[in-house]
Amino acid sequence: MEHITTATQFEKTDAVEALANGIAHDVNNLLTAIKGHASLMLNNVNPTDPLYCHIIEILSSVDKGSDLANQLLGFAMADEVYLTRMDVNRLVRSVVETLNLKGRRIILDVSLDAKPLIIRGDPEKIKQVVTAIVNNALQAMPEGGKLSVRTEAAAILNGTAEDFGVESGFFCKITISDTGIGMDSATLERIFKAFYSHNHNQFPEKKGLGLTFAKKIVKHHNGVIDVWSSLNVGSSFSIILPLAEYDHLDDMPSAQEELKLGHECVLLVDDEQRILNVGRTICKALGYTVFTAASGKDALKIYAEKKNDINVVVLDMIMPGMDGLDVFMALKKLNPDIKVLLSTGYAIDENAQEMLRQGCKGYILKPYSVVDFSHKLREILE
């Protein structure tokens, strides 16, 4: 009898996922047609026309509908995981560095484990899990707050492992915490249900499959999501995944991504000579011409003389005399269209966010690998 019940449950799950998959594809096709016609209308309507704002609202609604359809598609494909050896630190870094915090009073604090944290996982699926939980944290802080992201290795043994529902062993923990609205115990019991929202009126955009999808993916990776929350204090989500061969963590797998080379000119600005030395070596190895400056004052002098040659400035945040924000604003006066990449080992605080608001093209967190740095430079330059 138990076997029949389990089989029936599997059949129902397969049917639901097949239905979600079909609906997602059909809805996306329908929305594509709507968006195409609306875009054509927009091109032929003057912005002063009363119909203009209605067309804009149609396009915005289409985009929201497409997001929902893609969530359904992702939910339907959650069982399809393609395992490979991957470094969790690199993946988390890639998610954090693409966050758009402009206009939001969010302080970002990131601390990645000093050693690579290697798991066997599906990079795209794990990235979706981290992104969903980060987005959930940001939505829980409409008035601003602090978003903390941590990675670490942890031994989970015996009774603790039993409580989590995992086998004893070594695990990777990705902990994402916020200082937002928090949740009570009744809400905590429902957050992984599809389309559940803690407050439908205040956070209508939170309704969806994000956390439902995340829990399902982590389960397929033999892991769990541990959640703590307190009303008006905040929440903390820990994604716990089995480490691959803990004793061989120093044996880094070959990078899945190749180095991206360039030919432009880079100005490196940092008050630590060792950072300038290694940065110069890396840039030259990637094909770039390099100038270095050990202070904000030196950077301004070099840029004033060489601004027609320099394509991008890699700028440290914390420096004596002139800090990163001061240097950035002074550089903007010399060239309003300057391309600046913020390099920092500290939290993305109000000064860093102000730089992003004022036109800084992005940031990279220290320490970073040569591969990560090469990709970030091309992203800024291209």
Secondary structure, 3 states (H helix, E strand, C coil): CHHHHHHHHHHHHHHHHHHHHHHHHHHHHHHHHHHHHHHHHHHCCCCCCCHHHHHHHHHHHHHHHHHHHHHHHHHHCCCCCCCEEEEHHHHHHHHHCCCCCCCCCEEEEEECCCCCCEEEECHHHHHHHHHHHHHHHHHCCCCCEEEEEEEEEEEECHHHHHHHCCCCEEEEEEEEEECCCCCCHHHHCCCCCCCCCCCCCCCHHHCCCHHHHHHHHHHHCCCEEEEEEECCCEEEEEEEEECCCHHHCCCCCCCCCCCCCCCCEEEEECCCHHHHHHHHHHHHHCCCEEEEECCHHHHHHHHHHHCCCCCEEEEECCCCCCCHHHHHHHHHHHCCCCCEEEEECCCECHHHHHHHHCCCCEEEECCCCHHHHHHHHHHHHC
